[in-house]
Amino acid sequence: MKITLAQIATTNDLHVNIRKTRQWIREAAGTDLLLFPEAQLTPFFPQYRAADVKDAIGLSRDELSVDMDSREIQEIFESIRDAGIWCSPNFYVKGKDGNYDTSFLVSDKGEVVGKSMMVYVANAPQFYEADYYTPSKEGFRVFDTPFGRIGIVICYDRHFPESVRSCAQQGAELVLIPTVNTRSEPLDIFEAEVVAEAYQNNVFIAMCNKVGLEGEMDFAGQSFVVDCDGHILYRADDREGLHTVEVDLSKVRESRMRRPYLLVMEKYDKKHERP
């Protein structure tokens, strides 16, 4: 299976970002799955309080969110269909009961197979996500594909061990992580964290990051893919571009037979389940 990481830089112009998204989908034709980072259609607006965002980037909170029925979003799905690839884009989506940081899994027919929304919403300097995002009530999701079962864990959620564990317990063989990591953050620790999660849960993990300077945040790129035994298969540089990695998800079964951590957890859960 070929996974392509779309290490993208975005601007304050949503239409420019949408055009770039569609262009990169076309250029990725021939891959199996294209993964975009978090906030691919917008600058990373949660670095600003909602009351300040209009002055900072010229767009209000409402203007930053997208309607899934809009022509622009449907055109992105049409581009995925025309390219004949699977794709996981990330949008800030308007909902009936709030707005959600949402990643989709879209088939090579341009059809939405499933979606995952951020579960744990950060509230810290430069990550004022609680001003914008409504926490998901659905938890961590896993979806069937021709390549295997795929889970999605969005950015901040990966810091919580139950995120990848939950996906693995639902049978995920690959977990996708769209993220926004900056050069000022401890990238070596972030990488070690993901490597440990891949090893402990016998899953492949692909993490895709943004690049470029937005306000006071300098996104680092360095997207990477880890196999089910915790080996880094590929690490990108800090430049904008498409990065393709080949993975063999059939190794997951052998890894789980050799290191049955999930089996141990299943036995523990059954022993301690409530009557």
Contacts in CASP RR format, 6 or more apart in sequence:
PFRMAT RR
TARGET T0000
AUTHOR 0000-0000-0000
METHOD contacts of the structure
MODEL  1
MKITLAQIATTNDLHVNIRKTRQWIREAAGTDLLLFPEAQLTPFFPQYRA
ADVKDAIGLSRDELSVDMDSREIQEIFESIRDAGIWCSPNFYVKGKDGNY
DTSFLVSDKGEVVGKSMMVYVANAPQFYEADYYTPSKEGFRVFDTPFGRI
GIVICYDRHFPESVRSCAQQGAELVLIPTVNTRSEPLDIFEAEVVAEAYQ
NNVFIAMCNKVGLEGEMDFAGQSFVVDCDGHILYRADDREGLHTVEVDLS
KVRESRMRRPYLLVMEKYDKKHERP
1 32 0 8 1.000
1 33 0 8 1.000
1 147 0 8 1.000
1 246 0 8 1.000
1 247 0 8 1.000
1 248 0 8 1.000
1 249 0 8 1.000
2 30 0 8 1.000
2 31 0 8 1.000
2 32 0 8 1.000
2 33 0 8 1.000
2 244 0 8 1.000
2 245 0 8 1.000
2 246 0 8 1.000
2 247 0 8 1.000
3 31 0 8 1.000
3 32 0 8 1.000
3 33 0 8 1.000
3 35 0 8 1.000
3 174 0 8 1.000
3 206 0 8 1.000
3 225 0 8 1.000
3 244 0 8 1.000
3 245 0 8 1.000
3 246 0 8 1.000
3 247 0 8 1.000
4 28 0 8 1.000
4 31 0 8 1.000
4 33 0 8 1.000
4 34 0 8 1.000
4 35 0 8 1.000
4 242 0 8 1.000
4 243 0 8 1.000
4 244 0 8 1.000
4 245 0 8 1.000
5 35 0 8 1.000
5 206 0 8 1.000
5 208 0 8 1.000
5 223 0 8 1.000
5 225 0 8 1.000
5 236 0 8 1.000
5 242 0 8 1.000
5 243 0 8 1.000
5 244 0 8 1.000
5 245 0 8 1.000
6 24 0 8 1.000
6 28 0 8 1.000
6 34 0 8 1.000
6 35 0 8 1.000
6 36 0 8 1.000
6 37 0 8 1.000
6 40 0 8 1.000
6 208 0 8 1.000
6 241 0 8 1.000
6 242 0 8 1.000
7 37 0 8 1.000
7 208 0 8 1.000
7 209 0 8 1.000
7 210 0 8 1.000
7 211 0 8 1.000
7 221 0 8 1.000
7 223 0 8 1.000
7 236 0 8 1.000
7 239 0 8 1.000
7 240 0 8 1.000
7 241 0 8 1.000
7 242 0 8 1.000
7 243 0 8 1.000
8 20 0 8 1.000
8 21 0 8 1.000
8 24 0 8 1.000
8 36 0 8 1.000
8 37 0 8 1.000
8 40 0 8 1.000
8 210 0 8 1.000
8 211 0 8 1.000
8 240 0 8 1.000
8 241 0 8 1.000
9 210 0 8 1.000
9 211 0 8 1.000
9 212 0 8 1.000
9 219 0 8 1.000
9 240 0 8 1.000
10 17 0 8 1.000
10 20 0 8 1.000
10 39 0 8 1.000
10 40 0 8 1.000
10 41 0 8 1.000
10 42 0 8 1.000
10 43 0 8 1.000
10 210 0 8 1.000
10 214 0 8 1.000
11 17 0 8 1.000
11 43 0 8 1.000
12 43 0 8 1.000
12 57 0 8 1.000
12 58 0 8 1.000
12 59 0 8 1.000
14 41 0 8 1.000
14 42 0 8 1.000
14 59 0 8 1.000
14 64 0 8 1.000
15 72 0 8 1.000
17 40 0 8 1.000
17 41 0 8 1.000
17 42 0 8 1.000
18 41 0 8 1.000
18 72 0 8 1.000
18 75 0 8 1.000
18 76 0 8 1.000
21 36 0 8 1.000
21 40 0 8 1.000
21 41 0 8 1.000
21 76 0 8 1.000
21 79 0 8 1.000
21 89 0 8 1.000
22 75 0 8 1.000
22 76 0 8 1.000
22 79 0 8 1.000
24 34 0 8 1.000
24 242 0 8 1.000
25 34 0 8 1.000
25 76 0 8 1.000
25 79 0 8 1.000
25 80 0 8 1.000
25 83 0 8 1.000
25 85 0 8 1.000
25 87 0 8 1.000
26 79 0 8 1.000
26 82 0 8 1.000
26 83 0 8 1.000
27 242 0 8 1.000
28 34 0 8 1.000
28 83 0 8 1.000
28 85 0 8 1.000
28 87 0 8 1.000
28 242 0 8 1.000
29 83 0 8 1.000
29 84 0 8 1.000
29 85 0 8 1.000
30 83 0 8 1.000
30 84 0 8 1.000
30 85 0 8 1.000
31 85 0 8 1.000
31 244 0 8 1.000
32 85 0 8 1.000
32 86 0 8 1.000
32 147 0 8 1.000
33 85 0 8 1.000
33 86 0 8 1.000
33 87 0 8 1.000
33 88 0 8 1.000
33 145 0 8 1.000
33 147 0 8 1.000
33 150 0 8 1.000
34 80 0 8 1.000
34 85 0 8 1.000
34 86 0 8 1.000
34 87 0 8 1.000
34 88 0 8 1.000
35 87 0 8 1.000
35 88 0 8 1.000
35 176 0 8 1.000
35 178 0 8 1.000
35 206 0 8 1.000
35 208 0 8 1.000
36 87 0 8 1.000
36 88 0 8 1.000
36 89 0 8 1.000
36 90 0 8 1.000
36 178 0 8 1.000
36 208 0 8 1.000
37 90 0 8 1.000
37 178 0 8 1.000
37 179 0 8 1.000
37 180 0 8 1.000
37 208 0 8 1.000
37 209 0 8 1.000
37 210 0 8 1.000
37 223 0 8 1.000
38 44 0 8 1.000
38 90 0 8 1.000
38 101 0 8 1.000
38 103 0 8 1.000
38 154 0 8 1.000
38 155 0 8 1.000
38 178 0 8 1.000
38 179 0 8 1.000
38 180 0 8 1.000
38 210 0 8 1.000
39 45 0 8 1.000
39 90 0 8 1.000
39 92 0 8 1.000
39 180 0 8 1.000
39 210 0 8 1.000
40 89 0 8 1.000
40 90 0 8 1.000
40 91 0 8 1.000
40 178 0 8 1.000
40 210 0 8 1.000
41 66 0 8 1.000
41 91 0 8 1.000
41 92 0 8 1.000
42 59 0 8 1.000
42 64 0 8 1.000
42 92 0 8 1.000
43 57 0 8 1.000
43 214 0 8 1.000
43 215 0 8 1.000
44 180 0 8 1.000
44 210 0 8 1.000
44 214 0 8 1.000
44 217 0 8 1.000
44 219 0 8 1.000
45 53 0 8 1.000
45 56 0 8 1.000
45 57 0 8 1.000
45 59 0 8 1.000
45 61 0 8 1.000
45 64 0 8 1.000
45 132 0 8 1.000
46 122 0 8 1.000
46 126 0 8 1.000
46 127 0 8 1.000
46 128 0 8 1.000
46 129 0 8 1.000
46 131 0 8 1.000
46 132 0 8 1.000
46 133 0 8 1.000
47 126 0 8 1.000
47 127 0 8 1.000
47 128 0 8 1.000
47 214 0 8 1.000
47 215 0 8 1.000
47 216 0 8 1.000
47 217 0 8 1.000
48 56 0 8 1.000
48 57 0 8 1.000
48 128 0 8 1.000
49 128 0 8 1.000
49 131 0 8 1.000
50 61 0 8 1.000
50 128 0 8 1.000
50 131 0 8 1.000
50 132 0 8 1.000
53 59 0 8 1.000
53 60 0 8 1.000
53 61 0 8 1.000
53 64 0 8 1.000
54 60 0 8 1.000
56 215 0 8 1.000
61 99 0 8 1.000
61 131 0 8 1.000
61 132 0 8 1.000
64 92 0 8 1.000
64 132 0 8 1.000
65 92 0 8 1.000
65 93 0 8 1.000
65 94 0 8 1.000
65 99 0 8 1.000
66 72 0 8 1.000
66 73 0 8 1.000
66 91 0 8 1.000
66 92 0 8 1.000
66 93 0 8 1.000
66 94 0 8 1.000
67 73 0 8 1.000
67 94 0 8 1.000
68 91 0 8 1.000
68 93 0 8 1.000
68 94 0 8 1.000
73 91 0 8 1.000
76 89 0 8 1.000
77 106 0 8 1.000
77 110 0 8 1.000
77 111 0 8 1.000
77 112 0 8 1.000
78 110 0 8 1.000
80 86 0 8 1.000
80 87 0 8 1.000
80 106 0 8 1.000
80 107 0 8 1.000
80 108 0 8 1.000
80 110 0 8 1.000
81 108 0 8 1.000
81 109 0 8 1.000
81 110 0 8 1.000
83 108 0 8 1.000
84 108 0 8 1.000
85 108 0 8 1.000
86 105 0 8 1.000
86 106 0 8 1.000
86 107 0 8 1.000
86 108 0 8 1.000
86 145 0 8 1.000
86 147 0 8 1.000
87 104 0 8 1.000
87 105 0 8 1.000
87 106 0 8 1.000
88 103 0 8 1.000
88 104 0 8 1.000
88 105 0 8 1.000
88 106 0 8 1.000
88 152 0 8 1.000
88 176 0 8 1.000
88 178 0 8 1.000
89 103 0 8 1.000
89 104 0 8 1.000
89 106 0 8 1.000
90 101 0 8 1.000
90 102 0 8 1.000
90 103 0 8 1.000
90 104 0 8 1.000
90 154 0 8 1.000
90 178 0 8 1.000
91 102 0 8 1.000
91 104 0 8 1.000
92 99 0 8 1.000
92 100 0 8 1.000
92 101 0 8 1.000
92 102 0 8 1.000
92 132 0 8 1.000
92 133 0 8 1.000
93 99 0 8 1.000
93 100 0 8 1.000
93 101 0 8 1.000
93 102 0 8 1.000
95 134 0 8 1.000
97 134 0 8 1.000
98 134 0 8 1.000
99 132 0 8 1.000
99 133 0 8 1.000
99 134 0 8 1.000
100 117 0 8 1.000
100 118 0 8 1.000
100 133 0 8 1.000
100 134 0 8 1.000
100 136 0 8 1.000
101 117 0 8 1.000
101 118 0 8 1.000
101 121 0 8 1.000
101 129 0 8 1.000
101 132 0 8 1.000
101 133 0 8 1.000
101 154 0 8 1.000
101 155 0 8 1.000
102 115 0 8 1.000
102 116 0 8 1.000
102 117 0 8 1.000
102 118 0 8 1.000
103 115 0 8 1.000
103 116 0 8 1.000
103 117 0 8 1.000
103 152 0 8 1.000
103 154 0 8 1.000
103 176 0 8 1.000
103 178 0 8 1.000
104 112 0 8 1.000
104 114 0 8 1.000
104 115 0 8 1.000
105 112 0 8 1.000
105 113 0 8 1.000
105 114 0 8 1.000
105 115 0 8 1.000
105 143 0 8 1.000
105 145 0 8 1.000
105 150 0 8 1.000
105 152 0 8 1.000
106 112 0 8 1.000
106 113 0 8 1.000
107 113 0 8 1.000
107 145 0 8 1.000
113 143 0 8 1.000
113 144 0 8 1.000
113 145 0 8 1.000
114 141 0 8 1.000
114 143 0 8 1.000
115 141 0 8 1.000
116 136 0 8 1.000
116 138 0 8 1.000
116 139 0 8 1.000
116 140 0 8 1.000
116 141 0 8 1.000
116 151 0 8 1.000
116 152 0 8 1.000
116 153 0 8 1.000
116 154 0 8 1.000
117 134 0 8 1.000
117 135 0 8 1.000
117 136 0 8 1.000
117 138 0 8 1.000
117 154 0 8 1.000
118 129 0 8 1.000
118 133 0 8 1.000
118 135 0 8 1.000
118 136 0 8 1.000
118 154 0 8 1.000
118 155 0 8 1.000
118 156 0 8 1.000
118 157 0 8 1.000
119 135 0 8 1.000
119 136 0 8 1.000
119 139 0 8 1.000
119 140 0 8 1.000
119 154 0 8 1.000
119 157 0 8 1.000
119 160 0 8 1.000
119 163 0 8 1.000
120 135 0 8 1.000
120 156 0 8 1.000
120 157 0 8 1.000
120 159 0 8 1.000
120 160 0 8 1.000
121 129 0 8 1.000
121 130 0 8 1.000
121 133 0 8 1.000
121 134 0 8 1.000
121 135 0 8 1.000
121 156 0 8 1.000
122 129 0 8 1.000
122 130 0 8 1.000
122 156 0 8 1.000
123 129 0 8 1.000
123 130 0 8 1.000
126 216 0 8 1.000
126 217 0 8 1.000
127 156 0 8 1.000
129 156 0 8 1.000
139 166 0 8 1.000
140 151 0 8 1.000
140 152 0 8 1.000
140 153 0 8 1.000
140 157 0 8 1.000
140 162 0 8 1.000
140 163 0 8 1.000
140 166 0 8 1.000
140 167 0 8 1.000
140 170 0 8 1.000
141 151 0 8 1.000
141 152 0 8 1.000
141 167 0 8 1.000
141 170 0 8 1.000
142 149 0 8 1.000
142 150 0 8 1.000
142 151 0 8 1.000
142 167 0 8 1.000
142 170 0 8 1.000
142 171 0 8 1.000
142 172 0 8 1.000
143 149 0 8 1.000
143 150 0 8 1.000
143 151 0 8 1.000
143 152 0 8 1.000
147 174 0 8 1.000
147 249 0 8 1.000
148 173 0 8 1.000
148 174 0 8 1.000
148 249 0 8 1.000
149 170 0 8 1.000
149 171 0 8 1.000
149 172 0 8 1.000
149 173 0 8 1.000
149 174 0 8 1.000
150 172 0 8 1.000
150 173 0 8 1.000
150 174 0 8 1.000
150 175 0 8 1.000
150 176 0 8 1.000
151 167 0 8 1.000
151 170 0 8 1.000
151 172 0 8 1.000
151 174 0 8 1.000
151 175 0 8 1.000
151 176 0 8 1.000
152 167 0 8 1.000
152 175 0 8 1.000
152 176 0 8 1.000
152 177 0 8 1.000
152 178 0 8 1.000
153 163 0 8 1.000
153 164 0 8 1.000
153 167 0 8 1.000
153 175 0 8 1.000
153 176 0 8 1.000
153 177 0 8 1.000
154 177 0 8 1.000
154 178 0 8 1.000
154 179 0 8 1.000
155 177 0 8 1.000
155 178 0 8 1.000
155 179 0 8 1.000
155 180 0 8 1.000
157 163 0 8 1.000
158 164 0 8 1.000
158 177 0 8 1.000
158 179 0 8 1.000
158 193 0 8 1.000
158 194 0 8 1.000
158 197 0 8 1.000
158 207 0 8 1.000
159 193 0 8 1.000
161 197 0 8 1.000
161 200 0 8 1.000
164 175 0 8 1.000
164 197 0 8 1.000
164 198 0 8 1.000
164 201 0 8 1.000
164 203 0 8 1.000
164 205 0 8 1.000
165 197 0 8 1.000
165 200 0 8 1.000
165 201 0 8 1.000
165 265 0 8 1.000
167 175 0 8 1.000
167 201 0 8 1.000
167 203 0 8 1.000
168 175 0 8 1.000
168 201 0 8 1.000
168 202 0 8 1.000
168 203 0 8 1.000
168 262 0 8 1.000
169 262 0 8 1.000
169 265 0 8 1.000
169 266 0 8 1.000
172 203 0 8 1.000
173 203 0 8 1.000
173 204 0 8 1.000
173 228 0 8 1.000
173 249 0 8 1.000
173 252 0 8 1.000
174 203 0 8 1.000
174 204 0 8 1.000
174 205 0 8 1.000
174 206 0 8 1.000
174 247 0 8 1.000
174 249 0 8 1.000
175 197 0 8 1.000
175 203 0 8 1.000
175 204 0 8 1.000
175 205 0 8 1.000
175 206 0 8 1.000
176 205 0 8 1.000
176 206 0 8 1.000
176 208 0 8 1.000
177 194 0 8 1.000
177 205 0 8 1.000
177 206 0 8 1.000
177 207 0 8 1.000
177 208 0 8 1.000
178 207 0 8 1.000
178 208 0 8 1.000
179 207 0 8 1.000
179 208 0 8 1.000
179 209 0 8 1.000
179 210 0 8 1.000
180 209 0 8 1.000
180 210 0 8 1.000
180 217 0 8 1.000
180 219 0 8 1.000
181 187 0 8 1.000
181 190 0 8 1.000
181 209 0 8 1.000
181 219 0 8 1.000
181 220 0 8 1.000
181 221 0 8 1.000
181 222 0 8 1.000
182 217 0 8 1.000
182 218 0 8 1.000
182 219 0 8 1.000
182 220 0 8 1.000
183 218 0 8 1.000
183 219 0 8 1.000
183 220 0 8 1.000
183 238 0 8 1.000
184 218 0 8 1.000
185 220 0 8 1.000
187 220 0 8 1.000
187 222 0 8 1.000
191 224 0 8 1.000
191 232 0 8 1.000
194 205 0 8 1.000
194 207 0 8 1.000
194 224 0 8 1.000
194 226 0 8 1.000
195 226 0 8 1.000
195 230 0 8 1.000
195 232 0 8 1.000
196 230 0 8 1.000
197 203 0 8 1.000
197 205 0 8 1.000
198 204 0 8 1.000
198 205 0 8 1.000
198 226 0 8 1.000
198 227 0 8 1.000
198 228 0 8 1.000
198 229 0 8 1.000
198 230 0 8 1.000
199 228 0 8 1.000
199 229 0 8 1.000
199 230 0 8 1.000
200 261 0 8 1.000
201 261 0 8 1.000
201 262 0 8 1.000
202 228 0 8 1.000
202 229 0 8 1.000
202 252 0 8 1.000
202 255 0 8 1.000
202 256 0 8 1.000
202 259 0 8 1.000
202 261 0 8 1.000
202 262 0 8 1.000
203 228 0 8 1.000
203 252 0 8 1.000
204 225 0 8 1.000
204 226 0 8 1.000
204 227 0 8 1.000
204 228 0 8 1.000
204 247 0 8 1.000
204 249 0 8 1.000
204 252 0 8 1.000
205 225 0 8 1.000
205 226 0 8 1.000
206 223 0 8 1.000
206 224 0 8 1.000
206 225 0 8 1.000
206 226 0 8 1.000
206 245 0 8 1.000
206 247 0 8 1.000
207 223 0 8 1.000
207 224 0 8 1.000
207 225 0 8 1.000
208 223 0 8 1.000
209 219 0 8 1.000
209 220 0 8 1.000
209 221 0 8 1.000
209 222 0 8 1.000
209 223 0 8 1.000
210 219 0 8 1.000
210 221 0 8 1.000
211 219 0 8 1.000
211 220 0 8 1.000
211 221 0 8 1.000
211 238 0 8 1.000
211 239 0 8 1.000
211 240 0 8 1.000
212 218 0 8 1.000
212 219 0 8 1.000
212 240 0 8 1.000
213 219 0 8 1.000
220 238 0 8 1.000
221 236 0 8 1.000
221 237 0 8 1.000
221 238 0 8 1.000
221 239 0 8 1.000
222 235 0 8 1.000
222 236 0 8 1.000
222 237 0 8 1.000
222 238 0 8 1.000
223 235 0 8 1.000
223 236 0 8 1.000
223 243 0 8 1.000
224 232 0 8 1.000
224 233 0 8 1.000
224 234 0 8 1.000
224 235 0 8 1.000
224 236 0 8 1.000
225 232 0 8 1.000
225 233 0 8 1.000
225 234 0 8 1.000
225 245 0 8 1.000
225 247 0 8 1.000
226 232 0 8 1.000
226 233 0 8 1.000
227 233 0 8 1.000
227 247 0 8 1.000
227 251 0 8 1.000
228 251 0 8 1.000
228 252 0 8 1.000
228 255 0 8 1.000
228 256 0 8 1.000
229 251 0 8 1.000
229 255 0 8 1.000
233 245 0 8 1.000
233 247 0 8 1.000
234 243 0 8 1.000
234 245 0 8 1.000
236 243 0 8 1.000
256 262 0 8 1.000
256 263 0 8 1.000
END
